[in-house]
Amino acid sequence: MTVHYDSLAINRNIRLDLPIREGIGTVTHSLARTKPMVTIVDVGGVWTTLDSYLGCITLNGASDYLWASGADTANLDFTSNEYSIAGWIFLGSGGAHMSQDLLSRFVLNTNGWELYSYTNGIITMRHHHSAGATTRTGFYAANWAFNTWYFLVVTRSGTGGQFYRGTIDGTFGAVTTVSDILIDPESCVANLYIGCNNGATGNFNKGAHWRYRIWGDRALTLQDGEQMFEKEVKWFRS
């Protein structure tokens, strides 16, 4: 029996899906219906093959990144709606920047959102605002170790957010999440960046990445995350 991509329950409201499967060149393609073109900017060997023969992207923490235009990612302009982000991440140690962006689509202290890691093992999801009592609100989770693969899921619903984490030698579950009372980010037309800040001028990520997925108007459940984790973790255990 054939089950089409859009018929799968997990793909309801998915807006970006990057399986990173080309293995060559400077473009990688989304499987989601809108199919934005994502360009790879690098100075070295970004395409990487794991022992399981799964292909992923490795960034050097100094100049490598991926990007898609603001026009092509207009459906990632999250304001008051729910959203979710999922992907496999490997945070490399020794990067040049203390704060390293995983995904970003924002103008600093004005609009948009960013997901970034810090050298103290914290990953934060942050909203940017141009008005109100503060220019930034967000939520974060701690205890993300360097040099190991994790399955990361981030969800926002209403004024709160939640992190989930899967480990290759363990299971998938919710982790302690500290959240502000979230303010809706203002509408943003910026480019989407993977592995650097909103202008590709800093906050470069050192590490590896596989299959970032983003959903709009949907906060994934624990069961949604478990479904993806259990199907994919085998690629990272070999």
Stockholm file with secondary structure:
# STOCKHOLM 1.0

chainA/1-238         MTVHYDSLAINRNIRLDLPIREGIGTVTHSLARTKPMVTIVDVGGVWTTLDSYLGCITLNGASDYLWASGADTANLDFTSNEYSIAGWIFLGSGGAHMSQDLLSRFVLNTNGWELYSYTNGIITMRHHHSAGATTRTGFYAANWAFNTWYFLVVTRSGTGGQFYRGTIDGTFGAVTTVSDILIDPESCVANLYIGCNNGATGNFNKGAHWRYRIWGDRALTLQDGEQMFEKEVKWFRS
#=GR chainA/1-238 SS CCCCGGGSGGGTTEEEECCCCCCSSSEEECCSTTCCEEEEECSSCCEEECTTSCEEEEEESSSCEEEECTTTTGGGCCSSSCEEEEEEEEECSSCSCSEEEEEEEEETTTEEEEEEEETTSCEEEEEECSSSSCSEEEEEECCCCSSSEEEEEEEEETTEEEEEEEETTSCEEECCCEECCCCCCCCCCCCEEESSCTTSSSCCCEEEEEEEEEEESCCCCHHHHHHHHHHHTHHHHC
#=GC SS_cons         CCCCGGGSGGGTTEEEECCCCCCSSSEEECCSTTCCEEEEECSSCCEEECTTSCEEEEEESSSCEEEECTTTTGGGCCSSSCEEEEEEEEECSSCSCSEEEEEEEEETTTEEEEEEEETTSCEEEEEECSSSSCSEEEEEECCCCSSSEEEEEEEEETTEEEEEEEETTSCEEECCCEECCCCCCCCCCCCEEESSCTTSSSCCCEEEEEEEEEEESCCCCHHHHHHHHHHHTHHHHC
//
